[in-house]
């Protein structure tokens, strides 16, 4: 399958995303723990047959925890650069 230059250019945009995610995992080991706990929570939610509303709140909580943890790590990196 042949990829044209536009597809290659779009794939290169994700390089920074993956680099940032790799940095996040390397700098904040707790983030990996949060991901593992999130996966366990999703598995347990599936086993317990949660309702759609319960899934909504579980996914929202997971999203918020992972997002705020990533923002916190970014702020810590900036502070480390300044000090």
C-alpha positions as CSV (number, residue, x, y, z in Angstrom):
1,X,0.0,0.0,0.0
2,X,1.4,3.4,-1.0
3,X,1.1,6.4,1.2
4,X,1.1,9.8,-0.3
5,X,2.9,12.8,1.1
6,X,-0.3,14.2,2.8
7,X,-0.7,11.0,4.9
8,X,2.9,10.9,5.9
9,X,2.7,14.6,6.9
10,X,-0.4,13.8,9.0
11,X,1.4,10.9,10.7
12,X,4.4,13.1,11.5
13,X,2.0,15.4,13.5
14,X,1.5,12.6,16.0
15,X,5.2,12.4,16.7
16,X,5.0,15.2,19.2
17,X,2.0,13.6,20.8
18,X,3.8,10.3,21.3
19,X,7.0,12.0,22.4
20,X,5.0,13.9,25.1
21,X,3.2,10.7,26.2
22,X,6.6,8.9,26.5
23,X,8.0,11.8,28.5
24,X,4.9,11.7,30.8
25,X,5.4,8.0,31.4
26,X,9.1,8.4,32.1
27,X,8.8,11.4,34.4
28,X,5.7,10.4,36.3
29,X,5.7,6.8,37.3
30,X,2.4,7.4,39.1
31,X,0.7,8.0,35.8
32,X,1.4,4.4,34.8
33,X,-0.2,3.3,38.0
34,X,-3.2,5.5,37.2
35,X,-3.5,3.8,33.8
36,X,-3.3,0.3,35.4
37,X,-5.9,1.2,38.0
38,X,-8.2,2.6,35.2
39,X,-7.9,-0.6,33.3
40,X,-8.7,-2.7,36.4
41,X,-11.7,-0.4,37.0
42,X,-13.0,-0.8,33.5
43,X,-12.7,-4.6,33.8
44,X,-14.5,-4.7,37.1
45,X,-17.2,-2.4,35.7
46,X,-17.7,-4.8,32.9
47,X,-17.9,-7.7,35.3
48,X,-20.4,-5.9,37.5
49,X,-22.5,-4.9,34.4
50,X,-22.7,-1.2,35.2
51,X,-25.5,0.9,33.8
52,X,-24.9,3.5,31.1
53,X,-25.0,6.3,33.7
54,X,-22.5,4.5,35.9
55,X,-20.2,4.0,32.9
56,X,-20.5,7.7,32.1
57,X,-19.3,8.7,35.6
58,X,-16.6,6.1,35.7
59,X,-15.1,7.1,32.3
60,X,-15.5,10.8,33.2
61,X,-13.6,10.2,36.5
62,X,-10.8,8.3,34.7
63,X,-10.5,11.0,32.0
64,X,-10.3,13.8,34.6
65,X,-7.7,12.0,36.8
66,X,-5.5,11.2,33.8
67,X,-5.9,14.7,32.3
68,X,-5.1,16.6,35.6
69,X,-2.2,14.3,36.3
70,X,-0.7,15.1,32.9
71,X,-1.2,18.8,33.5
72,X,0.4,18.5,36.9
73,X,3.4,16.7,35.4
74,X,3.7,19.4,32.7
75,X,3.7,22.2,35.4
76,X,6.3,20.3,37.4
77,X,8.5,20.0,34.3
78,X,8.2,23.8,33.7
79,X,9.0,24.6,37.3
80,X,12.0,22.2,37.2
81,X,13.3,24.2,34.1
82,X,12.9,27.5,35.9
83,X,14.4,26.5,39.2
